[in-house]
């Protein structure tokens, strides 16, 4: 069974960095989905695709995957580049573009 280990990013609706400090192990499911002909609901026989395991560190997630004999991939997180801006820079004499009304 394949697993995917990653550190989640913050969503577009978040301004803070909550729930982005832990590592997540998700199972990849290759099971085919089928639609019920009467009700039209979608069903799947393999429910491991719904499981998300949370770990404090990357090493703990890798140890768990090795202990359970899972094939896994690890995605390293990319830290966002912070642009430090201040309101006073709008009126600086050293602006790249002249300030106009």
CORGI-V454812 format. One line per field, one symbol per residue. ss: DSSP state (@ for helix, = for strand, . for the rest). phi: phi as a letter, one per 20 degrees, with the letter a starting at -180 (. if undefined). psi: psi as a letter, one per 20 degrees, with the letter a starting at -180 (. if undefined). A space follows every 50 residues. Layout:
ss->???
phi->???
psi->???
This chain:
ss->.======...............======.....==......==...@@@@ .====..@@@@@@@@@@...====............@@@@@......... .
phi->.eccdbdfefffeededfmdedecddeeddffecdffeenfecbedeffe ecddcfcffffffffffeldebcddffdfffedeccffffdffdffdfec e
psi->pqqpproqrqriiphakqkjirqpoqqppjqqqqpphghjqprqhojiii ppppqhrhhggggghghjlqprqpopqppqppooqqhhhhjqikqhqqpr .
